[in-house]
Amino acid sequence: MTVEVSRPPKVGFVSLGCPKALVDSEQILTKLRAEGYLISPSYDGADLVVVNTCGFIDAAVEESLDAIGEALSENGKVIVTGCLGAREEVVREAHPQVLAITGPHAADEVLRHVHAHLPQPHDPFTSLVPPQGIKLTPQHFAYLKISEGCNHSCTFCIIPSMRGPLVSRPIGDVLQEAKNLAEAGVRELLVISQDTSAYGVDVKYRTGFFGGRPVRTRLRELCEALAEFGIWVRMHYVYPYPSVDELIPLMAEGKILPYLDVPFQHASPRILKAMRRPASAENNLERIRAWRAVCPELTIRSTFITGFPGETDAEFEELLGFLEEARLDRVGCFAYSPVEGAAANDLPGAVPQAVREERQRQLMELQEDISAELLAAKIGREIVVLVDEVDDEGTIARSQADAPEIDGLVFVNGHFDAEAGDFMRVRIVDADEHDLYAEPL
């Protein structure tokens, strides 16, 4: 049904899921604003609502379906996009009245559906859109997505079936986006994709161009170019391939942040093989030692799964032993959850849910002790932090070791004139299992 409006049409937006989905949302919002649509902060002020969904695990599916139902109840006109949209039958069965459904990274398709139900304004207000586009993050940091999709077939994951195979963005486009963000005041770029280490594999590392000079479509060359913008560059979703070794000297030289988000998922070779994890045959402990030898300040964050089908008590103890020896700085852990359509569902040896959750609890308890020891060792040190927020209690910031929303914080005592996006030098005076406490210098 076509909606006739005398004012500029308004689109409501709900964004769920991971940072990669957030970037998809930003791209859709940028295109909407470029075409003259307004973005409504509420359901009742919107002419229709776009819901960008997640569909990675069952809990995310339920959250997405609930969000769609809420939007339908509050507004009535809903377009669904994102990972759950790739399973159209699931959405249609729960909510047959949605206007349209698309899969992930489908900005142009979403716009076509918006046009069909909410005509584009006669004169696009392109001047209302800044060069960096519409962002959903605070002004001082932004996610930089360098590729779509994934070439792996991990048995617990259905992302490739939703987002497709690896497609690397042209390196010139990536660097131009980074330049626009830096010039707009962004102080930290978080480089993301499904498999950041594989950037350029699909195009055989072909040469692109930025600023009139050739640049290979490869992770090391990308990082070297990003370092020239003079802002923090943080690497996420990096698999432990030998090619990652090339990034560590850049970190030691201060060109990019000494930080790696490496989703190891487990330590048992048999479990990793059952998971079909990339680089499962690598000696990760040896690689971590080599990285730290080059860059002692390196922060490593990782995620793990407990209770994967067939995981024995001995293999879980092997995972705990890995953590004790690796002494990773930041760790997240999930009790295994079956995902509809995942190959792991057919593996023998299902672990009872209570055991999965108890193993998760044990792992996180161990990691809390490790984290507390590592953070306590920083007391007395002077570091540079990036301010996230200033409130009545003082200044809330992050160190180079802390990614936004998933890692710890640095709480700086007192009241200051600092603003979000400022860099501040502080001295660490206390620590707990997750956060640091500091005084300004």
C-alpha positions in Angstrom: 0.0 0.0 0.0 1.3 3.5 -0.9 1.5 6.1 1.9 0.9 9.7 0.9 2.6 12.2 3.1 2.9 16.0 2.8 6.0 16.2 5.1 9.2 14.3 4.5 8.5 10.6 5.2 9.9 9.1 8.4 11.4 5.7 8.8 11.9 4.0 12.2 14.8 1.7 12.6 15.7 -1.2 15.0 19.2 -2.6 14.8 20.1 -5.9 16.4 23.1 -8.2 16.4 26.8 -7.9 16.0 29.0 -4.9 14.9 28.8 -6.3 11.3 25.0 -6.0 11.4 25.4 -2.5 12.9 27.5 -1.4 9.9 24.7 -2.8 7.6 22.3 -0.6 9.5 24.5 2.5 9.1 24.7 1.9 5.4 20.9 1.6 5.1 20.4 4.8 7.2 22.9 6.7 5.2 21.1 5.8 1.9 17.7 6.7 3.5 19.0 10.1 4.6 20.7 10.7 1.2 17.3 10.2 -0.4 15.6 12.7 1.9 13.9 10.4 4.3 13.9 11.4 8.0 14.7 8.9 10.7 12.1 8.6 13.5 13.2 7.9 17.1 9.9 6.3 17.9 7.4 3.9 16.5 4.5 6.3 16.5 6.4 9.0 14.6 7.3 6.6 11.8 5.5 5.9 8.6 7.2 2.4 8.5 9.8 0.6 10.5 12.9 -1.4 9.3 14.1 -4.1 11.7 17.7 -5.4 11.1 17.7 -8.8 12.7 20.2 -11.4 14.1 19.8 -15.1 13.6 23.0 -16.6 14.8 21.7 -18.6 17.8 18.2 -19.5 19.1 18.2 -16.7 21.7 19.0 -14.2 18.9 16.2 -15.6 16.7 13.7 -15.1 19.6 14.9 -11.6 20.3 14.6 -10.7 16.6 11.1 -12.2 16.3 10.1 -10.3 19.4 11.4 -7.1 18.0 9.5 -7.6 14.8 6.3 -8.3 16.7 6.8 -5.2 18.8 7.3 -3.1 15.7 4.2 -4.6 14.1 2.2 -4.0 17.3 3.4 -0.4 17.8 3.5 0.7 14.1 2.0 -1.9 11.8 4.3 -1.4 8.8 7.5 -3.4 9.0 10.3 -4.3 6.6 12.7 -7.1 7.9 16.3 -7.4 6.9 19.5 -9.0 8.3 20.6 -12.5 9.1 17.2 -13.9 10.2 15.8 -12.5 7.0 17.9 -15.1 5.2 15.5 -17.6 6.8 12.3 -16.0 5.3 10.1 -18.9 6.2 10.9 -18.5 10.0 9.9 -14.8 9.8 6.8 -15.4 7.7 5.6 -18.2 10.0 5.8 -15.9 13.0 4.8 -12.7 11.4 3.1 -13.1 8.0 2.0 -9.5 7.9 5.5 -7.9 7.5 5.7 -5.9 4.3 9.0 -7.4 2.9 11.9 -9.5 4.0 15.6 -9.4 2.8 18.8 -11.1 3.9 21.9 -9.4 5.3 24.0 -6.7 3.7 21.1 -5.8 1.3 20.9 -2.0 1.6 19.8 -1.5 -2.0 17.1 -4.1 -1.7 15.8 -2.6 1.5 15.7 0.8 -0.2 13.6 -0.7 -3.0 11.1 -2.0 -0.5 11.0 1.3 1.3 10.3 3.1 -2.1 7.5 0.7 -2.8 5.7 1.4 0.5 6.9 4.9 1.2 7.6 7.0 -1.9 11.0 8.8 -2.0 10.8 12.6 -1.5 10.7 14.5 -4.7 14.0 16.3 -4.1 16.7 14.2 -2.3 18.5 16.3 0.4 21.9 14.9 -0.3 23.6 17.8 1.5 22.1 16.5 4.8 24.4 13.5 4.7 28.0 13.9 6.0 30.8 12.3 4.0 31.2 9.6 6.7 27.6 8.6 6.4 25.1 8.0 9.2 26.7 6.3 12.3 25.0 4.5 15.2 28.2 4.6 17.4 29.3 7.6 19.4 31.1 10.2 17.4 34.6 9.2 18.6 34.7 5.6 17.4 33.4 3.7 14.5 33.4 0.2 13.0 35.1 -0.3 9.6 33.9 -3.4 7.8 36.4 -4.6 5.3 34.6 -7.7 3.9 31.4 -9.6 3.8 30.7 -13.3 4.2 33.0 -16.2 5.1 34.6 -19.2 3.3 34.7 -21.5 6.4 32.2 -24.2 7.3 32.4 -24.2 11.2 29.9 -26.9 12.3 28.3 -24.7 15.0 27.8 -21.7 12.7 25.3 -20.9 9.9 26.6 -17.4 9.1 28.0 -18.4 5.7 24.5 -19.7 4.7 23.2 -16.2 5.6 25.9 -13.9 4.5 27.5 -15.9 1.7 31.1 -16.5 0.8 34.0 -14.0 1.4 33.7 -10.8 -0.6 36.5 -8.3 0.2 35.7 -4.6 -0.2 38.0 -2.7 -2.6 40.9 -1.4 -0.6 40.5 2.1 -2.0 36.9 2.2 -0.8 37.9 1.0 2.7 40.6 3.6 3.0 38.4 6.4 1.7 35.8 5.5 4.3 38.5 5.5 7.0 39.8 8.9 5.9 36.3 10.4 6.0 35.8 9.0 9.5 39.1 10.3 10.7 38.4 13.8 9.2 35.0 13.7 11.0 36.6 13.4 14.4 36.6 9.6 14.9 39.5 8.7 17.1 39.3 4.9 17.0 38.5 2.5 14.1 37.5 -1.0 14.9 38.3 -3.2 11.9 35.7 -6.0 11.5 34.5 -8.7 9.2 33.6 -12.4 9.5 37.2 -13.4 8.9 39.5 -10.3 9.0 42.6 -12.4 8.4 41.3 -13.5 5.0 41.0 -10.0 3.6 41.9 -10.1 -0.1 42.1 -13.9 -0.4 39.0 -13.9 -2.8 40.6 -11.3 -5.1 44.1 -12.9 -4.9 45.4 -9.7 -3.1 45.0 -7.7 -6.2 46.4 -4.1 -6.3 43.9 -1.3 -5.7 44.5 2.5 -5.5 44.1 5.1 -2.9 45.2 8.7 -3.1 46.8 8.0 -6.5 49.1 5.3 -5.1 48.9 1.5 -5.5 47.9 -0.6 -2.4 47.6 -4.3 -2.3 44.3 -5.8 -1.0 45.9 -7.5 1.9 45.6 -7.1 5.7 49.2 -5.9 6.4 49.1 -3.2 3.6 45.6 -2.1 4.9 46.9 -1.7 8.4 50.0 0.2 7.2 47.7 2.6 5.3 45.2 3.0 8.2 48.1 3.8 10.5 48.8 7.0 8.5 45.5 8.6 9.8 47.0 9.0 13.3 44.1 7.4 15.2 43.7 4.1 17.1 43.2 1.1 14.8 41.9 -2.0 16.6 41.7 -5.5 15.0 38.7 -7.8 15.5 37.8 -11.4 14.4 41.4 -12.3 13.5 42.0 -16.0 13.0 45.5 -17.2 14.0 46.9 -17.7 10.5 50.7 -17.3 9.9 49.9 -14.1 8.0 48.8 -12.4 11.2 52.4 -12.6 12.4 53.1 -9.7 10.0 50.8 -7.4 12.0 52.7 -7.8 15.3 55.7 -5.6 14.3 53.2 -2.9 13.4 51.8 -3.1 16.9 55.2 -3.1 18.5 56.1 0.1 16.5 52.9 1.8 17.7 51.3 2.0 14.2 48.2 0.1 15.2 46.9 -0.9 18.6 48.6 -3.9 20.2 45.3 -5.7 20.4 44.0 -8.9 18.7 40.5 -10.3 19.0 41.2 -14.0 18.1 38.2 -16.4 18.4 40.1 -19.6 19.4 36.8 -21.3 20.6 38.7 -24.3 22.1 42.1 -25.9 22.8 41.5 -29.6 22.1 42.7 -30.6 18.6 39.9 -33.1 18.4 37.2 -30.7 19.3 38.6 -28.0 17.0 38.6 -30.5 14.2 35.0 -31.4 15.0 34.2 -27.7 14.9 36.0 -27.4 11.5 37.8 -24.4 12.8 40.2 -22.6 10.5 43.8 -22.9 11.6 42.8 -25.8 13.9 46.2 -27.5 13.3 48.1 -24.4 14.4 50.1 -24.5 17.7 48.3 -21.5 19.2 50.3 -21.4 22.5 53.5 -21.3 20.5 52.1 -18.5 18.3 51.0 -16.5 21.3 54.5 -16.8 22.8 56.0 -15.6 19.5 53.6 -12.7 19.3 54.4 -11.6 22.8 58.2 -11.9 22.2 57.8 -9.3 19.5 55.2 -7.1 21.2 55.1 -7.6 25.0 52.3 -5.1 25.3 50.0 -7.2 23.2 46.4 -7.6 24.5 44.6 -10.8 23.3 40.9 -11.2 23.6 39.2 -14.5 22.7 35.9 -16.4 22.9 35.4 -20.1 23.8 32.6 -22.6 23.7 32.0 -25.2 26.5 30.0 -28.4 26.1 30.4 -28.8 22.3 29.0 -32.2 21.3 31.4 -34.9 22.3 33.5 -32.7 24.7 34.8 -35.0 27.4 35.9 -34.0 30.9 39.5 -34.4 29.8 39.1 -32.1 26.8 37.4 -29.5 29.0 40.4 -29.7 31.4 42.7 -29.3 28.4 40.8 -26.1 27.6 41.3 -24.9 31.2 45.0 -25.8 31.0 45.3 -23.7 27.8 43.8 -20.7 29.6 46.2 -21.1 32.5 49.2 -21.1 30.2 48.0 -18.6 27.6 46.9 -16.1 30.2 44.7 -14.2 27.8 43.7 -10.7 28.8 40.0 -10.8 27.9 37.8 -13.9 27.5 34.2 -14.5 26.7 32.6 -17.9 26.9 29.3 -19.4 25.7 27.8 -22.7 26.7 27.1 -24.5 23.5 23.7 -23.8 22.0 22.3 -25.8 19.1 21.5 -23.6 16.1 18.9 -24.7 13.6 20.6 -25.8 10.4 24.1 -26.2 11.9 26.1 -29.3 11.1 27.1 -29.7 14.8 23.5 -30.7 15.6 24.1 -34.1 14.0 27.3 -34.8 15.9 27.2 -37.6 18.6 27.9 -37.1 22.3 25.5 -34.3 23.2 26.5 -32.8 26.5 23.7 -32.1 29.0 22.8 -28.5 29.3 23.6 -28.4 33.0 27.1 -29.7 32.3 27.6 -27.1 29.5 26.6 -24.3 31.8 28.7 -25.6 34.7 31.8 -25.8 32.5 31.1 -22.2 31.3 30.9 -21.1 35.0 34.2 -22.9 35.8 36.0 -21.4 32.8 34.8 -17.8 33.6 35.8 -18.2 37.3 39.3 -19.2 36.2 39.5 -16.4 33.8 38.4 -13.9 36.4 41.3 -14.8 38.5 43.7 -14.5 35.6 42.2 -11.2 34.6 42.5 -9.8 38.1 46.2 -10.7 38.3 46.9 -9.2 34.9 45.1 -5.9 35.8 46.6 -5.7 39.2 50.1 -5.8 37.6 49.2 -2.5 35.9 48.8 -0.6 39.1 51.3 2.3 39.2 51.7 2.4 35.5 51.1 5.5 33.4 48.9 5.0 30.3 46.9 6.9 27.7 43.2 6.4 27.7 40.4 7.4 25.3 37.5 9.2 27.0 34.1 7.6 26.4 31.9 9.7 28.8 32.1 12.3 31.6 29.4 12.2 34.3 28.9 13.4 37.9 31.2 10.6 39.2 34.1 11.4 37.0 35.5 10.3 33.6 34.8 6.9 32.0 37.5 5.9 29.5 39.2 2.9 27.8 42.8 1.9 27.5 44.4 0.5 24.4 43.6 -2.9 25.8 39.8 -2.3 25.9 37.4 -2.5 23.0 34.1 -0.7 23.5 31.2 -2.6 25.0 33.0 -5.9 25.3 36.1 -5.2 27.4 36.8 -3.3 30.6 36.8 0.4 31.5 39.1 2.9 33.1 37.4 5.0 35.7 39.3 8.2 36.3 38.7 10.0 39.6 37.3 13.5 39.9 35.5 16.0 37.7 37.2 17.2 34.5 36.6 19.3 31.4 37.3 16.3 29.3 34.9 15.3 26.5 34.2 12.1 24.7 36.9 11.5 22.2 39.7 13.2 24.2 42.9 11.3 24.9 44.1 11.6 28.5 47.2 10.4 30.3 46.5 8.7 33.7 48.2 6.7 36.4 46.6 3.4 37.4 45.8 3.3 41.2 43.6 0.2 41.6 42.0 -2.7 39.7 39.4 -5.4 40.0 38.6 -8.5 37.8 37.5 -6.4 34.8 38.3 -2.6 35.2 41.0 -0.2 36.1 40.8 2.9 38.3 43.1 5.9 37.7 44.1 9.4 38.5 44.8 12.0 35.8 48.3 13.3 35.3 
